[in-house]
């Protein structure tokens, strides 16, 4: 779920970016994911990687609220960031199939840009706000104490 939401957040943000930056952003994302697939982080970093991934979802989705949207440098930086955390989460806790399920969500920038071009960007910003809320809630769950009912009995 986190990789797919990170890709969707990047796609939503790219919907507000200039069209000429889209190929560069997709290339940066794919190159980063490919390069880092061969250098997985240590398994002890799992909690930190998930936290960073959720924070990246929130920051990436929040880029739609920039006054002129993400410009070239910001869009490429968001793609690089997404590629780093996407590959880290997948290499630590998933399989390569999870990566192939998540990456198509970047293509959300096509309908998002269509809506932005037709001055219906509020719909895209609502989706962005939903992504931010889910990411903040998921990140906050890591800091809450375990309460009865959230773990199987043999782990309490």
C-alpha positions as CSV (number, residue, x, y, z in Angstrom):
1,X,0.0,0.0,0.0
2,X,2.7,2.6,0.8
3,X,4.5,2.3,-2.5
4,X,1.2,2.6,-4.5
5,X,0.2,5.7,-2.5
6,X,3.6,7.2,-3.0
7,X,3.3,6.7,-6.7
8,X,-0.2,8.2,-6.7
9,X,1.0,11.2,-4.7
10,X,3.8,11.8,-7.3
11,X,1.3,11.4,-10.1
12,X,-1.1,13.9,-8.5
13,X,1.8,16.4,-8.0
14,X,3.0,16.0,-11.6
15,X,-0.5,16.9,-12.8
16,X,0.3,20.4,-11.7
17,X,3.9,20.4,-13.1
18,X,4.8,21.6,-16.6
19,X,4.3,19.0,-19.3
20,X,7.8,19.2,-20.5
21,X,9.1,17.8,-17.2
22,X,7.0,14.7,-17.2
23,X,9.4,12.5,-19.2
24,X,12.4,13.6,-17.0
25,X,10.5,12.8,-13.8
26,X,9.4,9.4,-15.0
27,X,13.0,8.7,-16.2
28,X,14.4,9.8,-12.8
29,X,11.9,7.6,-10.9
30,X,12.6,4.5,-13.0
31,X,16.4,5.0,-12.9
32,X,16.4,5.5,-9.1
33,X,14.2,2.5,-8.5
34,X,16.3,0.3,-10.8
35,X,19.6,1.5,-9.3
36,X,18.5,1.1,-5.7
37,X,17.0,-2.3,-6.2
38,X,20.5,-3.8,-6.0
39,X,21.4,-2.0,-2.8
40,X,18.8,-2.7,-0.2
41,X,19.0,-1.0,3.2
42,X,19.6,-3.1,6.3
43,X,16.5,-4.9,7.7
44,X,16.9,-3.0,10.9
45,X,15.9,0.2,9.1
46,X,12.4,-1.1,8.3
47,X,10.4,1.1,10.7
48,X,12.4,4.2,9.7
49,X,12.0,3.4,6.0
50,X,8.2,3.1,6.4
51,X,8.1,6.4,8.3
52,X,10.1,8.1,5.7
53,X,7.9,6.7,3.0
54,X,4.7,7.9,4.7
55,X,6.3,11.4,5.2
56,X,7.3,11.4,1.5
57,X,3.7,10.6,0.5
58,X,2.5,13.6,2.6
59,X,5.2,16.0,1.3
60,X,4.8,14.9,-2.4
61,X,1.0,15.2,-2.3
62,X,1.3,18.6,-0.6
63,X,3.3,19.9,-3.6
64,X,0.0,20.5,-5.4
65,X,-0.6,23.4,-3.0
66,X,2.5,25.4,-4.1
67,X,1.5,28.7,-5.7
68,X,2.4,27.6,-9.3
69,X,2.6,23.9,-8.7
70,X,5.9,22.0,-8.7
71,X,8.3,23.5,-11.2
72,X,11.0,21.6,-12.9
73,X,13.6,21.3,-10.1
74,X,10.9,20.5,-7.5
75,X,9.2,17.9,-9.7
76,X,12.5,16.1,-10.4
77,X,13.4,16.2,-6.7
78,X,10.0,14.7,-5.8
79,X,10.6,12.0,-8.4
80,X,14.0,11.2,-7.0
81,X,12.7,11.1,-3.4
82,X,9.8,8.9,-4.4
83,X,12.2,6.5,-6.2
84,X,14.4,6.2,-3.1
85,X,11.6,5.4,-0.7
86,X,9.7,3.3,-3.1
87,X,12.6,1.0,-3.8
88,X,13.6,0.9,-0.1
89,X,10.1,-0.2,1.0
90,X,9.8,-2.8,-1.7
91,X,13.2,-4.3,-1.2
92,X,12.7,-4.5,2.6
93,X,9.2,-5.8,2.8
94,X,7.7,-6.7,-0.5
95,X,8.4,-8.5,-3.7
96,X,9.1,-7.2,-7.2
97,X,5.4,-7.7,-8.0
98,X,4.6,-5.0,-5.5
99,X,6.8,-2.6,-7.4
100,X,5.0,-3.5,-10.7
101,X,1.6,-3.0,-9.0
102,X,2.7,0.4,-7.6
103,X,4.5,2.1,-10.5
104,X,1.4,2.5,-12.8
105,X,-0.2,4.8,-10.2
106,X,2.3,7.5,-11.4
107,X,0.2,7.7,-14.5
108,X,-2.4,9.5,-12.5
109,X,-0.7,12.7,-13.8
110,X,-2.5,12.3,-17.1
111,X,-6.1,12.6,-15.8
112,X,-4.9,15.1,-13.1
113,X,-3.3,17.4,-15.7
114,X,-6.5,17.1,-17.8
115,X,-8.6,18.3,-14.8
116,X,-6.1,21.1,-14.0
117,X,-6.1,22.3,-17.6
118,X,-9.9,22.5,-17.4
119,X,-9.8,24.6,-14.2
120,X,-11.2,21.7,-12.2
121,X,-8.1,21.4,-10.0
122,X,-10.1,21.3,-6.8
123,X,-10.9,17.6,-7.5
124,X,-7.2,16.8,-7.7
125,X,-6.4,18.8,-4.6
126,X,-9.1,16.9,-2.7
127,X,-7.4,13.6,-3.7
128,X,-4.1,15.2,-2.6
129,X,-5.5,16.1,0.7
130,X,-6.8,12.6,1.2
131,X,-3.4,11.2,0.5
132,X,-1.9,13.6,3.0
133,X,-4.4,12.5,5.7
134,X,-3.8,8.8,5.1
135,X,0.0,9.3,5.2
136,X,-0.1,11.3,8.4
137,X,-2.4,8.8,10.1
138,X,-0.3,5.9,9.0
139,X,2.9,7.6,10.2
140,X,1.4,8.5,13.5
141,X,0.3,4.9,14.2
142,X,4.0,3.9,14.5
143,X,4.3,6.2,17.6
144,X,1.1,5.0,19.4
145,X,1.4,2.4,22.2
146,X,0.0,-1.0,21.4
147,X,-3.4,-1.4,22.9
148,X,-5.2,-4.7,23.5
149,X,-6.9,-6.0,20.4
150,X,-4.3,-4.7,17.9
151,X,-1.9,-7.7,18.3
152,X,-2.6,-11.4,18.4
153,X,-2.8,-12.7,22.0
154,X,0.5,-14.6,21.7
155,X,2.4,-11.4,21.2
156,X,1.1,-9.5,24.2
